[in-house]
Amino acid sequence: HARSIGPYSLVTQQPLAGKAQFGGQRFGEMEVWALEAYGAAHVLQEMLTVKSDDVNGRSKLYEAIVKGQNLPEPGIPESFNVLVKELQALGLKVTLGTTEAGDE
């Protein structure tokens, strides 16, 4: 689900679903495929992170817009953090590594 303002789920930090909860429109798998087919990578990244469940990215983006600065790179979606916690609850060791641009 994605939209600009409104309530968010406490667990996943994604916008709530349904009209009764002032939820957003569902952005499903087929919509993702359509944007991929059109090559709209930046729009897709925005829909799946900042407008969905990237909590830190959402606040950094708002701050950058207010200050008239360049937009920051999106962070890790909260749904990914929930997945990591679920895997750790199953007893799996999950380690995350980062690479700088050009270190591939």
VMD Tcl script that builds the backbone (N, CA, C; Angstrom):
set m [mol new atoms 312]
animate dup $m
set s [atomselect $m all]
$s set {name element resname resid chain x y z} {
  {N N HIS 1 A 0.845 -1.171 0.000}
  {CA C HIS 1 A 0.000 0.000 0.000}
  {C C HIS 1 A 0.890 1.233 0.000}
  {N N ALA 2 A 0.438 2.291 -0.661}
  {CA C ALA 2 A 1.233 3.509 -0.736}
  {C C ALA 2 A 0.320 4.723 -0.800}
  {N N ARG 3 A 0.735 5.762 -0.125}
  {CA C ARG 3 A 0.054 7.049 -0.192}
  {C C ARG 3 A 0.904 8.054 0.553}
  {N N SER 4 A 0.564 9.328 0.435}
  {CA C SER 4 A 1.431 10.367 0.989}
  {C C SER 4 A 1.206 10.623 2.471}
  {N N ILE 5 A -0.034 10.603 2.955}
  {CA C ILE 5 A -0.290 10.870 4.368}
  {C C ILE 5 A -1.288 9.866 4.914}
  {N N GLY 6 A -1.321 9.721 6.230}
  {CA C GLY 6 A -2.277 8.826 6.863}
  {C C GLY 6 A -1.602 7.895 7.844}
  {N N PRO 7 A -2.386 7.014 8.488}
  {CA C PRO 7 A -1.842 6.128 9.518}
  {C C PRO 7 A -1.024 4.973 8.931}
  {N N TYR 8 A -0.116 4.465 9.764}
  {CA C TYR 8 A 0.755 3.359 9.370}
  {C C TYR 8 A 0.618 2.217 10.365}
  {N N SER 9 A 0.870 0.994 9.904}
  {CA C SER 9 A 0.862 -0.187 10.770}
  {C C SER 9 A 1.990 -0.073 11.787}
  {N N LEU 10 A 1.733 -0.475 13.026}
  {CA C LEU 10 A 2.757 -0.392 14.062}
  {C C LEU 10 A 3.872 -1.415 13.860}
  {N N VAL 11 A 3.561 -2.563 13.269}
  {CA C VAL 11 A 4.562 -3.616 13.098}
  {C C VAL 11 A 5.416 -3.383 11.862}
  {N N THR 12 A 4.776 -3.227 10.704}
  {CA C THR 12 A 5.521 -3.135 9.445}
  {C C THR 12 A 5.778 -1.711 8.994}
  {N N GLN 13 A 5.127 -0.737 9.598}
  {CA C GLN 13 A 5.235 0.671 9.213}
  {C C GLN 13 A 4.756 0.915 7.788}
  {N N GLN 14 A 3.937 0.016 7.252}
  {CA C GLN 14 A 3.343 0.213 5.938}
  {C C GLN 14 A 2.003 0.911 6.108}
  {N N PRO 15 A 1.567 1.663 5.087}
  {CA C PRO 15 A 0.252 2.302 5.175}
  {C C PRO 15 A -0.842 1.261 5.388}
  {N N LEU 16 A -1.842 1.610 6.182}
  {CA C LEU 16 A -2.948 0.699 6.456}
  {C C LEU 16 A -3.781 0.477 5.204}
  {N N ALA 17 A -4.490 -0.644 5.167}
  {CA C ALA 17 A -5.344 -0.983 4.033}
  {C C ALA 17 A -6.792 -0.687 4.374}
  {N N GLY 18 A -7.542 -0.327 3.378}
  {CA C GLY 18 A -8.981 -0.168 3.558}
  {C C GLY 18 A -9.424 1.258 3.790}
  {N N LYS 19 A -10.611 1.535 3.306}
  {CA C LYS 19 A -11.179 2.873 3.414}
  {C C LYS 19 A -11.467 3.252 4.863}
  {N N ALA 20 A -11.893 2.290 5.674}
  {CA C ALA 20 A -12.250 2.572 7.066}
  {C C ALA 20 A -11.045 3.032 7.884}
  {N N GLN 21 A -9.847 2.575 7.525}
  {CA C GLN 21 A -8.634 2.975 8.242}
  {C C GLN 21 A -7.886 4.101 7.530}
  {N N PHE 22 A -8.537 4.756 6.552}
  {CA C PHE 22 A -7.904 5.801 5.743}
  {C C PHE 22 A -6.652 5.260 5.062}
  {N N GLY 23 A -6.762 4.049 4.532}
  {CA C GLY 23 A -5.624 3.369 3.929}
  {C C GLY 23 A -5.337 3.831 2.516}
  {N N GLY 24 A -4.206 3.365 2.011}
  {CA C GLY 24 A -3.775 3.717 0.667}
  {C C GLY 24 A -4.165 2.654 -0.341}
  {N N GLN 25 A -3.881 2.941 -1.602}
  {CA C GLN 25 A -4.134 1.980 -2.670}
  {C C GLN 25 A -3.055 0.909 -2.644}
  {N N ARG 26 A -3.460 -0.327 -2.861}
  {CA C ARG 26 A -2.498 -1.434 -2.871}
  {C C ARG 26 A -1.664 -1.346 -4.126}
  {N N PHE 27 A -0.370 -1.447 -3.963}
  {CA C PHE 27 A 0.567 -1.472 -5.081}
  {C C PHE 27 A 1.121 -2.886 -5.141}
  {N N GLY 28 A 0.485 -3.723 -5.958}
  {CA C GLY 28 A 0.767 -5.150 -5.955}
  {C C GLY 28 A 1.893 -5.565 -6.872}
  {N N GLU 29 A 2.043 -6.869 -6.968}
  {CA C GLU 29 A 3.127 -7.451 -7.744}
  {C C GLU 29 A 3.019 -7.109 -9.233}
  {N N MET 30 A 1.800 -7.135 -9.772}
  {CA C MET 30 A 1.636 -6.836 -11.197}
  {C C MET 30 A 1.936 -5.372 -11.499}
  {N N GLU 31 A 1.611 -4.477 -10.564}
  {CA C GLU 31 A 1.939 -3.063 -10.751}
  {C C GLU 31 A 3.455 -2.858 -10.721}
  {N N VAL 32 A 4.126 -3.610 -9.866}
  {CA C VAL 32 A 5.591 -3.552 -9.822}
  {C C VAL 32 A 6.163 -4.017 -11.153}
  {N N TRP 33 A 5.634 -5.108 -11.690}
  {CA C TRP 33 A 6.102 -5.611 -12.979}
  {C C TRP 33 A 5.884 -4.586 -14.087}
  {N N ALA 34 A 4.749 -3.901 -14.050}
  {CA C ALA 34 A 4.452 -2.901 -15.078}
  {C C ALA 34 A 5.466 -1.762 -15.030}
  {N N LEU 35 A 5.785 -1.285 -13.833}
  {CA C LEU 35 A 6.779 -0.217 -13.726}
  {C C LEU 35 A 8.162 -0.705 -14.135}
  {N N GLU 36 A 8.484 -1.955 -13.825}
  {CA C GLU 36 A 9.760 -2.519 -14.273}
  {C C GLU 36 A 9.819 -2.562 -15.792}
  {N N ALA 37 A 8.711 -2.946 -16.428}
  {CA C ALA 37 A 8.663 -3.037 -17.884}
  {C C ALA 37 A 8.858 -1.679 -18.540}
  {N N TYR 38 A 8.348 -0.628 -17.899}
  {CA C TYR 38 A 8.506 0.718 -18.435}
  {C C TYR 38 A 9.861 1.322 -18.094}
  {N N GLY 39 A 10.630 0.664 -17.257}
  {CA C GLY 39 A 11.937 1.182 -16.873}
  {C C GLY 39 A 11.856 2.335 -15.892}
  {N N ALA 40 A 10.785 2.388 -15.117}
  {CA C ALA 40 A 10.582 3.481 -14.158}
  {C C ALA 40 A 11.180 3.102 -12.805}
  {N N ALA 41 A 12.499 2.940 -12.772}
  {CA C ALA 41 A 13.172 2.446 -11.573}
  {C C ALA 41 A 13.039 3.400 -10.394}
  {N N HIS 42 A 13.151 4.699 -10.647}
  {CA C HIS 42 A 13.086 5.663 -9.544}
  {C C HIS 42 A 11.682 5.733 -8.942}
  {N N VAL 43 A 10.666 5.681 -9.788}
  {CA C VAL 43 A 9.286 5.680 -9.291}
  {C C VAL 43 A 9.039 4.415 -8.476}
  {N N LEU 44 A 9.510 3.288 -8.987}
  {CA C LEU 44 A 9.344 2.016 -8.291}
  {C C LEU 44 A 10.053 2.032 -6.939}
  {N N GLN 45 A 11.261 2.572 -6.911}
  {CA C GLN 45 A 12.004 2.649 -5.656}
  {C C GLN 45 A 11.272 3.524 -4.645}
  {N N GLU 46 A 10.725 4.635 -5.100}
  {CA C GLU 46 A 9.979 5.528 -4.206}
  {C C GLU 46 A 8.724 4.844 -3.668}
  {N N MET 47 A 7.999 4.136 -4.533}
  {CA C MET 47 A 6.761 3.479 -4.108}
  {C C MET 47 A 7.017 2.356 -3.105}
  {N N LEU 48 A 8.124 1.637 -3.263}
  {CA C LEU 48 A 8.387 0.477 -2.416}
  {C C LEU 48 A 9.183 0.808 -1.159}
  {N N THR 49 A 9.688 2.028 -1.044}
  {CA C THR 49 A 10.456 2.386 0.155}
  {C C THR 49 A 9.831 3.580 0.855}
  {N N VAL 50 A 10.085 4.765 0.354}
  {CA C VAL 50 A 9.697 5.998 1.045}
  {C C VAL 50 A 8.188 6.109 1.222}
  {N N LYS 51 A 7.424 5.809 0.186}
  {CA C LYS 51 A 5.969 5.918 0.295}
  {C C LYS 51 A 5.347 4.693 0.948}
  {N N SER 52 A 6.153 3.693 1.230}
  {CA C SER 52 A 5.617 2.496 1.867}
  {C C SER 52 A 6.090 2.385 3.305}
  {N N ASP 53 A 7.289 1.838 3.537}
  {CA C ASP 53 A 7.670 1.538 4.920}
  {C C ASP 53 A 9.114 1.868 5.280}
  {N N ASP 54 A 9.737 2.776 4.561}
  {CA C ASP 54 A 11.082 3.239 4.925}
  {C C ASP 54 A 10.931 4.410 5.895}
  {N N VAL 55 A 10.928 4.108 7.187}
  {CA C VAL 55 A 10.626 5.109 8.214}
  {C C VAL 55 A 11.656 6.231 8.214}
  {N N ASN 56 A 12.946 5.877 8.260}
  {CA C ASN 56 A 13.994 6.900 8.284}
  {C C ASN 56 A 14.025 7.682 6.977}
  {N N GLY 57 A 13.868 6.985 5.864}
  {CA C GLY 57 A 13.872 7.648 4.567}
  {C C GLY 57 A 12.727 8.627 4.416}
  {N N ARG 58 A 11.578 8.285 4.995}
  {CA C ARG 58 A 10.408 9.161 4.933}
  {C C ARG 58 A 10.696 10.489 5.623}
  {N N SER 59 A 11.288 10.432 6.817}
  {CA C SER 59 A 11.569 11.673 7.553}
  {C C SER 59 A 12.703 12.453 6.900}
  {N N LYS 60 A 13.728 11.753 6.391}
  {CA C LYS 60 A 14.833 12.437 5.707}
  {C C LYS 60 A 14.353 13.095 4.419}
  {N N LEU 61 A 13.457 12.434 3.708}
  {CA C LEU 61 A 12.915 12.989 2.472}
  {C C LEU 61 A 12.118 14.253 2.751}
  {N N TYR 62 A 11.274 14.210 3.776}
  {CA C TYR 62 A 10.477 15.382 4.146}
  {C C TYR 62 A 11.390 16.547 4.516}
  {N N GLU 63 A 12.417 16.261 5.300}
  {CA C GLU 63 A 13.356 17.303 5.721}
  {C C GLU 63 A 14.088 17.906 4.524}
  {N N ALA 64 A 14.502 17.068 3.576}
  {CA C ALA 64 A 15.205 17.554 2.390}
  {C C ALA 64 A 14.295 18.423 1.526}
  {N N ILE 65 A 13.033 18.050 1.406}
  {CA C ILE 65 A 12.093 18.847 0.610}
  {C C ILE 65 A 11.874 20.205 1.258}
  {N N VAL 66 A 11.695 20.217 2.586}
  {CA C VAL 66 A 11.465 21.477 3.301}
  {C C VAL 66 A 12.671 22.399 3.177}
  {N N LYS 67 A 13.879 21.839 3.261}
  {CA C LYS 67 A 15.104 22.645 3.207}
  {C C LYS 67 A 15.560 22.931 1.782}
  {N N GLY 68 A 14.911 22.329 0.788}
  {CA C GLY 68 A 15.285 22.550 -0.606}
  {C C GLY 68 A 16.583 21.865 -0.986}
  {N N GLN 69 A 16.896 20.755 -0.347}
  {CA C GLN 69 A 18.130 20.020 -0.613}
  {C C GLN 69 A 17.866 18.872 -1.581}
  {N N ASN 70 A 18.962 18.236 -2.020}
  {CA C ASN 70 A 18.831 17.047 -2.860}
  {C C ASN 70 A 18.187 15.926 -2.057}
  {N N LEU 71 A 17.452 15.071 -2.736}
  {CA C LEU 71 A 16.750 13.983 -2.057}
  {C C LEU 71 A 17.734 12.895 -1.646}
  {N N PRO 72 A 17.603 12.369 -0.430}
  {CA C PRO 72 A 18.519 11.320 0.042}
  {C C PRO 72 A 18.197 9.971 -0.586}
  {N N GLU 73 A 19.166 9.072 -0.516}
  {CA C GLU 73 A 18.945 7.704 -0.982}
  {C C GLU 73 A 18.004 6.992 -0.016}
  {N N PRO 74 A 17.077 6.176 -0.518}
  {CA C PRO 74 A 16.179 5.441 0.380}
  {C C PRO 74 A 16.951 4.427 1.215}
  {N N GLY 75 A 16.417 4.132 2.386}
  {CA C GLY 75 A 17.052 3.176 3.287}
  {C C GLY 75 A 16.439 1.796 3.164}
  {N N ILE 76 A 16.554 1.038 4.234}
  {CA C ILE 76 A 16.028 -0.328 4.267}
  {C C ILE 76 A 14.559 -0.289 4.676}
  {N N PRO 77 A 13.674 -0.927 3.909}
  {CA C PRO 77 A 12.258 -0.962 4.287}
  {C C PRO 77 A 12.052 -1.702 5.610}
  {N N GLU 78 A 11.086 -1.263 6.377}
  {CA C GLU 78 A 10.797 -1.887 7.670}
  {C C GLU 78 A 10.328 -3.326 7.500}
  {N N SER 79 A 9.685 -3.630 6.376}
  {CA C SER 79 A 9.246 -5.009 6.133}
  {C C SER 79 A 10.446 -5.951 6.044}
  {N N PHE 80 A 11.581 -5.460 5.547}
  {CA C PHE 80 A 12.797 -6.276 5.510}
  {C C PHE 80 A 13.311 -6.528 6.925}
  {N N ASN 81 A 13.252 -5.498 7.773}
  {CA C ASN 81 A 13.658 -5.672 9.171}
  {C C ASN 81 A 12.770 -6.692 9.882}
  {N N VAL 82 A 11.473 -6.680 9.575}
  {CA C VAL 82 A 10.551 -7.663 10.158}
  {C C VAL 82 A 10.935 -9.067 9.694}
  {N N LEU 83 A 11.269 -9.218 8.408}
  {CA C LEU 83 A 11.703 -10.515 7.884}
  {C C LEU 83 A 12.957 -10.996 8.604}
  {N N VAL 84 A 13.932 -10.109 8.792}
  {CA C VAL 84 A 15.169 -10.474 9.490}
  {C C VAL 84 A 14.859 -10.944 10.907}
  {N N LYS 85 A 13.987 -10.228 11.613}
  {CA C LYS 85 A 13.626 -10.617 12.986}
  {C C LYS 85 A 12.915 -11.976 13.014}
  {N N GLU 86 A 12.071 -12.244 12.019}
  {CA C GLU 86 A 11.393 -13.539 11.957}
  {C C GLU 86 A 12.387 -14.665 11.703}
  {N N LEU 87 A 13.367 -14.430 10.825}
  {CA C LEU 87 A 14.391 -15.440 10.570}
  {C C LEU 87 A 15.247 -15.677 11.808}
  {N N GLN 88 A 15.566 -14.609 12.534}
  {CA C GLN 88 A 16.334 -14.751 13.771}
  {C C GLN 88 A 15.529 -15.509 14.822}
  {N N ALA 89 A 14.219 -15.314 14.847}
  {CA C ALA 89 A 13.367 -16.037 15.791}
  {C C ALA 89 A 13.352 -17.534 15.490}
  {N N LEU 90 A 13.604 -17.896 14.233}
  {CA C LEU 90 A 13.692 -19.306 13.853}
  {C C LEU 90 A 15.062 -19.899 14.158}
  {N N GLY 91 A 15.963 -19.076 14.682}
  {CA C GLY 91 A 17.293 -19.557 15.039}
  {C C GLY 91 A 18.326 -19.390 13.950}
  {N N LEU 92 A 18.010 -18.645 12.907}
  {CA C LEU 92 A 18.965 -18.418 11.830}
  {C C LEU 92 A 19.789 -17.170 12.116}
  {N N LYS 93 A 21.078 -17.252 11.811}
  {CA C LYS 93 A 21.951 -16.100 11.992}
  {C C LYS 93 A 21.916 -15.280 10.702}
  {N N VAL 94 A 21.496 -14.045 10.806}
  {CA C VAL 94 A 21.383 -13.171 9.641}
  {C C VAL 94 A 22.385 -12.042 9.793}
  {N N THR 95 A 23.280 -11.911 8.823}
  {CA C THR 95 A 24.230 -10.799 8.831}
  {C C THR 95 A 24.044 -10.013 7.547}
  {N N LEU 96 A 24.106 -8.708 7.670}
  {CA C LEU 96 A 23.929 -7.828 6.523}
  {C C LEU 96 A 25.242 -7.132 6.221}
  {N N GLY 97 A 25.599 -7.097 4.967}
  {CA C GLY 97 A 26.805 -6.400 4.538}
  {C C GLY 97 A 26.445 -5.293 3.574}
  {N N THR 98 A 27.241 -4.260 3.564}
  {CA C THR 98 A 27.012 -3.153 2.641}
  {C C THR 98 A 28.230 -2.976 1.754}
  {N N THR 99 A 27.992 -2.482 0.562}
  {CA C THR 99 A 29.078 -2.163 -0.359}
  {C C THR 99 A 28.924 -0.719 -0.784}
  {N N GLU 100 A 30.031 -0.068 -0.950}
  {CA C GLU 100 A 30.017 1.303 -1.446}
  {C C GLU 100 A 29.855 1.271 -2.959}
  {N N ALA 101 A 29.419 2.382 -3.524}
  {CA C ALA 101 A 29.250 2.469 -4.976}
  {C C ALA 101 A 30.598 2.232 -5.649}
  {N N GLY 102 A 30.632 1.327 -6.601}
  {CA C GLY 102 A 31.855 1.025 -7.321}
  {C C GLY 102 A 32.649 -0.128 -6.733}
  {N N ASP 103 A 32.256 -0.664 -5.588}
  {CA C ASP 103 A 32.972 -1.771 -4.947}
  {C C ASP 103 A 32.405 -3.128 -5.334}
  {N N GLU 104 A 31.720 -3.223 -6.414}
  {CA C GLU 104 A 31.014 -4.454 -6.759}
  {C C GLU 104 A 31.908 -5.464 -7.325}
}
mol reanalyze $m
mol bondsrecalc $m
mol representation Tube
mol addrep $m
